[in-house]
Amino acid sequence: MAIELIAEACQAGARQARACAVLGIDERTLRRWRRQQREKQCLRDRRREAAAARVPSNKLSAEERKRILNICNAPEYQSLPPSQIVPRLADQGEYVGSESTFYRVLHAADQQQRRGRAQAPRQVPKPQGFKAEGPNQVYSWDITYLAAAVRGSFYRLYLVEDIYSRKIVG
């Protein structure tokens, strides 16, 4: 039907590329369909939208997802991230799923929060800024480690600097 519609539009003066774009197909797809029609082959729609409806053969079943959640919520694993759960299960000779599978299942079950002793990131306030409008008003300091001639030993350089003039004052 799409081949006939495009042919009718082209006879009416439309460009083939524009007619294909209106139907949402590529010109190469149209050429392939026409070739298959000439060769008397079965015409099938093999676009990605049709492929998206397929279910992967290795998709986890509901029981497998439930098993992963039960393992993650078990007392011995409830405070561990999947990056530690999967190797511990492997040490016991048990393979339930990959680390990314564990993360994906936890995310789908809305259990992807921090596990264990890890703390949530905290908001650290910015330090107060200072403005020097003349020399000897605001100072800054720094400690720099300088390598010595002996391997593994260092000198400590303590430096006090005037912010306005950028001169070393101590």
C-alpha positions, 0 to 999 in steps of 0.5 A: 500500500505504501508503494502505491501511495508513493507512486501516486504522489510522485505522479501528482508531482511530489518528490519521492524523498518528501513522500517517503518522509511523510510515510515515515520510511527511508528511500532505501526501504522503498527501493528494497520493497520495490525490488522484493515486489519485482522478485515476487518475494514476501514483503515484510515491514522490518523497520525498528518500530516493528522490532521494538515490540519483540521481547528479548529471549533472555529477559528476566522473569518476574520470579528471577527479579523477585529472587534478586530483590530477596537476595539484596534485602536479605540480612547479610546483604542488605547493607552491601551494594551489588558490586559486593553482593555479586562477588560474594555470591560467586565465592559461594558458587552461585550466579543469579545475575550480573552486577548491572542486572542487580543495579537495574532490578534495584532501580526498577524497584526504587531501592537504588538508594545508598546501602550500608554505611555510605552517607549521602553527599552533604552540601558544603557551604562556600568559603567567605570571600575577602576583598583587599583594597590596599596592601597589608589588609588581607593575607593568605598562606600556603604550605608547599612540600619541596623535594630534598636531595635524599629520596623520600624526605621533603622540606616544608615551605610555609608562605604568607602572602599579601593578597593585594600586592601578591608579595611574600610577607612571611 
